[in-house]
Each structure stands twice: as structure tokens, then as C-alpha cells.
Amino acid sequence: MFEDDLRRLQEMKKLYELIDVLALDVLRVTETDIPITDIKELVSCFGGDVKEGYSNNWVEKTGPDSFTIFIDGWDYPLSQKFFIAARLGDVILHTNYLSDREAYLNSNEFIFKPDTGLIPRVNQSNEFAYGLLMPEDIYRKVFSENTKGDDVYTKNIAEYFGVTISAASERGKRLGLIRR
């Protein structure tokens, strides 16, 4: 049993590393600078649109070459940025939008809808968002510039990347820089 759990953890770590590489490829192909100042512009590079003012965060196919990310208009803007990045991750990771156009065209209209019980997909999309908004190499550099001894100035890291303190802290934990 322990060996199975360990194997699953190793597989998940490898998957998350691949997701980080994919996020870097998205930044490179779209020539997006870090920190990302306009996440909606990045979404538009893939034919997507963002609409605010909804009670949940979801993404749906709106045409053969388009999708719309719907976000809660009441969320804090830095939280919205993360949600948008994660929903873009849903499109890139969990559909055939970029790889198999025919399969995408024949798919249903919802790409991601909350409360669908798809925890692994949500975790993968969140990992994509962390990698997209805070690439590992840049995060490590900003982290080292904002660490003195055991003190980590997570607020400064968050401000640099334009994300919430919670997101900046979680990225540090996932990279093994901050203890859980």
C-alpha cells in the first residue's frame, strides 16, 4: 500500500513538472512577459474572451475557435487573475482545443463548470496557473531576493507577480521553498 501511494505521488510530481513546462511554452509562444499584467490579453491569444459578473468561475466553448471564461465579478482582482489562468489551463490541458480540432468541435459546450467533482482536473489547472503566473526560475529568483534567514516576505513576492499572498505562498510550498 505504501509503495502504491509513493508511486502515485511520484507520478503526480512528474505530471506537475510537465504542466509547468507547458505553461512555460505558452509564455514563450505568446511572447508574454513576467509578471503578466493583462491575463485577458493572453486568453485572447488563444481565441478566448473573459466575462465578469457571474456567480462562479467556469469556461465554456462559444464557437469552433472560441471559448469564454466567466468569472465572479465580486472576486478580488488578484484572485480573478488566478481563476482566469486556471480556466485557461482547463482549455489547454483538458480539451482538444489545440491538438485535435475535430474532437474539440464535437465536444459539449462546457469545458469546466464548478462542482463537477473533478478534483484532479482542478489541481492540474491550478498547477498550470501557478506555472503560468509564477514560472519556477523567476519565482526562485524573486524568492531569494525576498528572503532573509528564515523570514520570507511573501507579500513582496505576491506584489511582484500580481497575485494574492496565498497564491504566492502556495507556489513556494509546491516548489519546496516554503514549509507547509
C-alpha positions as CSV (number, residue, x, y, z in Angstrom):
1,M,0.0,0.0,0.0
2,F,2.8,2.5,0.9
3,E,4.6,1.7,-2.3
4,D,1.4,2.4,-4.3
5,D,0.9,5.7,-2.6
6,L,4.6,6.7,-3.1
7,R,4.3,5.7,-6.8
8,R,1.2,7.8,-7.3
9,L,2.9,10.8,-5.6
10,Q,5.9,10.4,-7.9
11,E,3.7,10.2,-10.9
12,M,1.7,13.3,-9.8
13,K,5.0,15.2,-9.2
14,K,6.2,14.3,-12.7
15,L,2.8,15.4,-14.2
16,Y,3.0,18.7,-12.4
17,E,6.6,19.2,-13.8
18,L,5.2,18.6,-17.3
19,I,2.4,21.1,-16.7
20,D,5.0,23.7,-15.6
21,V,6.9,23.1,-18.9
22,L,3.6,23.5,-20.8
23,A,2.9,26.8,-19.0
24,L,6.4,28.0,-20.0
25,D,5.8,27.0,-23.6
26,V,2.6,29.1,-23.6
27,L,4.5,32.1,-22.3
28,R,7.3,31.6,-24.9
29,V,4.9,31.1,-27.9
30,T,2.8,34.1,-26.9
31,E,5.8,36.2,-26.1
32,T,4.3,37.0,-22.7
33,D,6.5,38.8,-20.2
34,I,6.5,38.1,-16.5
35,P,4.9,39.4,-14.5
36,I,1.7,39.1,-16.5
37,T,-0.1,42.4,-16.4
38,D,-3.0,41.6,-18.6
39,I,-4.2,38.0,-18.3
40,K,-7.2,38.7,-20.6
41,E,-4.9,39.6,-23.4
42,L,-3.1,36.3,-23.0
43,V,-6.5,34.5,-23.1
44,S,-7.3,36.3,-26.3
45,C,-4.2,34.9,-27.9
46,F,-6.0,31.5,-27.9
47,G,-9.3,32.9,-29.2
48,G,-10.8,33.3,-25.7
49,D,-12.7,36.0,-24.0
50,V,-13.3,36.8,-20.3
51,K,-16.7,38.0,-19.0
52,E,-17.1,39.3,-15.4
53,G,-20.2,39.4,-13.2
54,Y,-21.1,35.8,-12.8
55,S,-21.6,33.9,-9.5
56,N,-19.0,31.2,-10.3
57,N,-15.9,30.7,-12.4
58,W,-16.3,28.5,-15.4
59,V,-15.3,28.2,-19.0
60,E,-17.4,27.1,-22.0
61,K,-17.0,26.6,-25.7
62,T,-18.6,29.5,-27.5
63,G,-17.7,28.7,-31.1
64,P,-15.4,26.5,-33.2
65,D,-12.4,28.7,-32.5
66,S,-13.5,30.4,-29.3
67,F,-14.3,30.0,-25.7
68,T,-15.4,32.2,-22.9
69,I,-14.1,32.3,-19.3
70,F,-16.8,33.5,-16.9
71,I,-15.6,34.9,-13.6
72,D,-17.2,36.2,-10.4
73,G,-17.4,39.9,-10.6
74,W,-17.2,40.2,-6.9
75,D,-13.8,38.5,-6.5
76,Y,-10.7,40.4,-5.6
77,P,-8.9,41.3,-8.9
78,L,-5.8,39.3,-8.0
79,S,-8.0,36.2,-7.3
80,Q,-9.7,36.8,-10.6
81,K,-6.3,36.7,-12.3
82,F,-5.5,33.3,-10.9
83,F,-9.0,31.9,-11.7
84,I,-8.6,33.1,-15.3
85,A,-5.2,31.5,-15.6
86,A,-6.6,28.2,-14.1
87,R,-9.6,28.2,-16.6
88,L,-7.1,28.8,-19.4
89,G,-5.4,25.7,-18.1
90,D,-8.6,23.8,-18.4
91,V,-8.8,24.7,-22.1
92,I,-5.2,23.8,-22.7
93,L,-4.9,20.7,-20.5
94,H,-8.4,19.1,-20.7
95,T,-9.7,19.7,-24.1
96,N,-8.5,19.0,-27.6
97,Y,-8.7,22.7,-28.4
98,L,-5.0,22.9,-29.5
99,S,-4.4,19.3,-30.5
100,D,-7.4,17.8,-32.2
101,R,-9.8,20.3,-33.8
102,E,-12.4,17.7,-34.9
103,A,-12.7,16.3,-31.4
104,Y,-13.0,19.8,-29.9
105,L,-15.7,20.7,-32.4
106,N,-17.7,17.6,-31.4
107,S,-17.3,18.2,-27.7
108,N,-20.0,19.6,-25.4
109,E,-20.3,23.3,-24.6
110,F,-18.9,23.2,-21.1
111,I,-15.2,22.8,-20.7
112,F,-15.2,23.3,-17.0
113,K,-18.1,24.0,-14.7
114,P,-17.7,24.3,-10.9
115,D,-19.0,21.5,-8.6
116,T,-18.5,18.8,-11.2
117,G,-16.4,16.7,-8.8
118,L,-13.2,16.7,-10.9
119,I,-10.7,17.4,-8.2
120,P,-7.6,16.0,-10.2
121,R,-8.5,18.3,-13.1
122,V,-8.9,21.3,-10.8
123,N,-5.5,20.6,-9.2
124,Q,-3.9,20.3,-12.6
125,S,-5.4,23.5,-13.8
126,N,-4.3,25.3,-10.7
127,E,-0.8,23.9,-11.2
128,F,-0.9,25.4,-14.7
129,A,-1.9,28.7,-13.3
130,Y,1.0,28.7,-10.8
131,G,3.4,27.9,-13.5
132,L,2.0,30.5,-15.9
133,L,1.8,33.3,-13.4
134,M,4.9,32.5,-11.4
135,P,7.4,30.4,-13.5
136,E,9.8,28.4,-11.3
137,D,13.1,30.1,-12.3
138,I,11.7,33.6,-11.9
139,Y,9.9,32.6,-8.7
140,R,13.1,31.2,-7.2
141,K,15.0,34.5,-8.0
142,V,12.3,36.7,-6.6
143,F,12.0,34.4,-3.6
144,S,15.8,34.6,-2.8
145,E,15.6,38.4,-3.1
146,N,12.8,38.5,-0.6
147,T,14.2,36.1,2.0
148,K,16.4,37.0,4.9
149,G,17.4,34.0,7.1
150,D,14.1,32.2,7.9
151,D,12.0,35.2,7.1
152,V,10.2,35.1,3.7
153,Y,8.5,38.3,2.6
154,T,5.7,36.6,0.7
155,K,3.8,39.9,0.4
156,N,6.6,41.3,-1.8
157,I,6.7,38.1,-3.9
158,A,2.9,38.3,-4.4
159,E,3.2,42.0,-5.3
160,Y,5.9,41.3,-7.9
161,F,3.8,38.6,-9.7
162,G,0.5,40.4,-9.2
163,V,-1.1,37.5,-7.3
164,T,-2.6,37.0,-3.9
165,I,-0.3,36.3,-0.9
166,S,-2.0,32.9,-0.7
167,A,-1.1,32.0,-4.3
168,A,2.5,33.2,-3.9
169,S,2.8,31.2,-0.7
170,E,1.3,28.1,-2.2
171,R,3.7,28.3,-5.2
172,G,6.6,28.5,-2.8
173,K,5.3,25.4,-0.9
174,R,4.8,23.4,-4.2
175,L,8.4,24.3,-5.1
176,G,9.7,23.1,-1.7
177,L,10.9,26.6,-0.8
178,I,8.3,27.2,2.0
179,R,7.5,24.7,4.6
180,R,3.9,23.6,4.9
